[in-house]
């Protein structure tokens, strides 16, 4: 793994079978630290259920999959309170946050029944709540899910999108926001 340096941490993860790792908690912390070296944007994924209840969660696991056809993916911990709602939803929205929206990121990162209280949004014809004043938005058909370890990976076909020409995206790296 390259030249070893004093500030370098090398950790071996013992993978016993496909998808089954045997990592001590200290190793998991090192893995989070290593993954945190890759800066990501911050988004809030949103949806609603059959009764009209709104759901939203902060994610940094948003990626482009394909331009033709337009497709994205994001992932969520299986134990997240809103996981069932996202798994059942026909559509979801991805709201890419601007650098001025750290408070929204923090709000939607915590479990709470009133995440949308006093948060400006519009409801699309698909029933997807889209937040105001974000850097970019995508409404996606919830095409299929896959499972990897303790997460569900959602693949969505983009049916509508828009973006700001001037917004600076909110960036997260090493456990902190970069502004």
C-alpha positions as CSV (number, residue, x, y, z in Angstrom):
1,X,0.0,0.0,0.0
2,X,2.7,2.5,-0.9
3,X,5.4,3.9,1.4
4,X,4.5,4.0,5.0
5,X,4.6,7.3,6.8
6,X,4.3,8.2,10.4
7,X,0.9,9.7,9.9
8,X,-0.4,6.8,7.8
9,X,-2.8,4.2,9.3
10,X,-2.9,0.8,7.6
11,X,-5.8,-1.5,8.7
12,X,-6.7,-4.9,7.4
13,X,-10.3,-5.8,7.1
14,X,-11.1,-9.5,7.3
15,X,-13.8,-10.3,4.8
16,X,-14.9,-13.9,5.4
17,X,-17.6,-14.2,2.8
18,X,-19.1,-11.9,0.2
19,X,-20.7,-9.0,2.1
20,X,-19.7,-10.3,5.5
21,X,-16.9,-8.5,7.1
22,X,-15.4,-9.1,10.6
23,X,-14.2,-5.7,11.7
24,X,-13.6,-4.5,15.2
25,X,-15.1,-1.2,16.2
26,X,-11.7,0.5,16.1
27,X,-11.3,-0.7,12.5
28,X,-14.7,0.6,11.6
29,X,-13.7,4.0,13.0
30,X,-10.6,3.9,10.8
31,X,-12.7,2.9,7.8
32,X,-15.0,5.9,8.4
33,X,-11.9,8.1,8.7
34,X,-10.5,6.8,5.4
35,X,-13.8,7.1,3.6
36,X,-14.0,10.7,4.9
37,X,-10.9,11.6,2.9
38,X,-13.1,11.6,-0.2
39,X,-15.1,14.9,-0.1
40,X,-18.8,14.6,-1.1
41,X,-21.7,16.9,-1.7
42,X,-24.6,16.8,0.7
43,X,-28.2,16.1,-0.4
44,X,-31.5,15.6,1.2
45,X,-33.5,12.8,-0.4
46,X,-37.3,13.2,0.0
47,X,-40.5,11.3,-0.7
48,X,-44.0,10.9,0.6
49,X,-46.1,7.8,1.4
50,X,-49.7,6.8,0.4
51,X,-51.2,8.8,3.3
52,X,-49.2,12.0,2.3
53,X,-46.7,11.8,5.2
54,X,-43.4,13.4,4.2
55,X,-40.0,11.8,4.6
56,X,-36.5,13.2,4.2
57,X,-33.0,12.2,5.0
58,X,-29.6,13.8,4.6
59,X,-27.2,11.8,2.5
60,X,-23.7,12.1,1.1
61,X,-24.1,8.8,-0.9
62,X,-25.5,10.4,-4.1
63,X,-23.9,9.6,-7.4
64,X,-24.6,9.7,-11.1
65,X,-25.0,6.3,-12.7
66,X,-25.8,7.0,-16.4
67,X,-26.5,10.0,-18.6
68,X,-28.3,7.9,-21.3
69,X,-30.7,7.0,-19.8
70,X,-30.4,9.5,-17.0
71,X,-30.0,7.6,-13.8
72,X,-28.7,8.2,-10.2
73,X,-28.2,6.2,-7.1
74,X,-28.1,6.9,-3.3
75,X,-27.9,4.6,-0.3
76,X,-29.5,4.5,3.2
77,X,-28.9,2.4,6.3
78,X,-31.5,-0.4,6.5
79,X,-32.2,0.5,10.1
80,X,-33.1,4.1,9.3
81,X,-36.7,5.0,10.4
82,X,-37.6,6.1,6.9
83,X,-36.2,3.2,5.0
84,X,-39.5,1.4,4.6
85,X,-41.1,4.6,3.2
86,X,-38.3,5.0,0.6
87,X,-38.5,1.3,-0.3
88,X,-42.2,1.5,-1.0
89,X,-42.2,4.9,-2.7
90,X,-42.7,5.1,-6.5
91,X,-40.7,8.4,-6.7
92,X,-38.2,10.2,-4.7
93,X,-36.4,13.6,-4.9
94,X,-32.8,14.5,-4.5
95,X,-32.2,18.1,-3.2
96,X,-28.5,19.0,-3.6
97,X,-27.8,21.5,-0.8
98,X,-26.1,24.8,-1.3
99,X,-23.3,26.0,1.0
100,X,-25.8,28.1,2.9
101,X,-27.9,25.1,3.9
102,X,-25.9,23.4,6.6
103,X,-28.8,23.9,9.0
104,X,-31.1,21.8,6.7
105,X,-28.4,19.1,6.4
106,X,-28.2,18.8,10.2
107,X,-32.0,19.0,10.6
108,X,-32.7,16.1,8.1
109,X,-29.8,14.0,9.5
110,X,-31.6,13.4,12.8
111,X,-34.7,11.3,13.3
112,X,-37.7,13.7,13.9
113,X,-41.4,13.6,13.0
114,X,-41.4,17.3,12.0
115,X,-38.4,17.7,9.7
116,X,-40.5,19.7,7.2
117,X,-42.0,22.0,9.8
118,X,-41.3,25.6,8.7
119,X,-39.1,24.3,5.7
120,X,-40.2,25.8,2.4
121,X,-40.9,23.1,-0.2
122,X,-43.2,22.4,-3.2
123,X,-45.0,19.1,-3.8
124,X,-44.5,17.7,-7.3
125,X,-47.3,15.9,-9.2
126,X,-45.5,12.7,-8.3
127,X,-45.9,13.5,-4.6
128,X,-42.3,14.4,-4.1
129,X,-41.5,17.3,-1.7
130,X,-38.7,19.5,-3.3
131,X,-36.9,22.0,-1.0
132,X,-36.6,25.6,-1.9
133,X,-33.3,27.4,-2.8
134,X,-31.1,24.3,-3.3
135,X,-28.2,23.9,-5.7
136,X,-29.9,21.2,-7.8
137,X,-33.0,19.0,-7.7
138,X,-33.9,15.7,-9.2
139,X,-37.2,13.9,-9.3
140,X,-36.6,10.2,-9.9
141,X,-38.7,7.1,-10.5
142,X,-37.7,4.6,-7.8
143,X,-36.7,1.9,-10.3
144,X,-35.0,-0.7,-8.2
145,X,-33.1,-1.4,-5.0
146,X,-30.1,-3.5,-4.2
147,X,-28.7,-4.4,-0.8
148,X,-25.1,-4.2,0.3
149,X,-24.2,-4.9,3.9
150,X,-26.3,-2.7,6.2
151,X,-27.5,-0.4,3.4
152,X,-30.2,-0.3,0.7
153,X,-29.0,1.2,-2.6
154,X,-31.7,3.0,-4.5
155,X,-31.5,3.4,-8.3
156,X,-33.7,6.1,-9.8
157,X,-34.4,7.2,-13.3
158,X,-34.4,11.0,-13.5
159,X,-37.8,12.3,-14.8
160,X,-37.3,16.1,-13.9
161,X,-34.3,18.1,-12.8
162,X,-33.1,21.6,-12.4
163,X,-30.1,23.5,-11.0
164,X,-28.8,26.9,-10.0
165,X,-26.1,28.5,-12.1
166,X,-24.7,30.4,-9.1
167,X,-25.2,28.2,-6.0
168,X,-22.1,26.8,-4.4
169,X,-22.7,23.2,-3.2
170,X,-22.3,22.2,0.4
171,X,-19.3,19.9,0.8
172,X,-18.6,17.3,3.6
173,X,-15.2,15.7,4.3
174,X,-13.6,14.2,7.4
175,X,-16.7,14.6,9.5
176,X,-17.0,18.3,8.9
177,X,-18.6,20.8,6.4
178,X,-16.3,22.6,4.1
179,X,-17.5,26.2,3.3
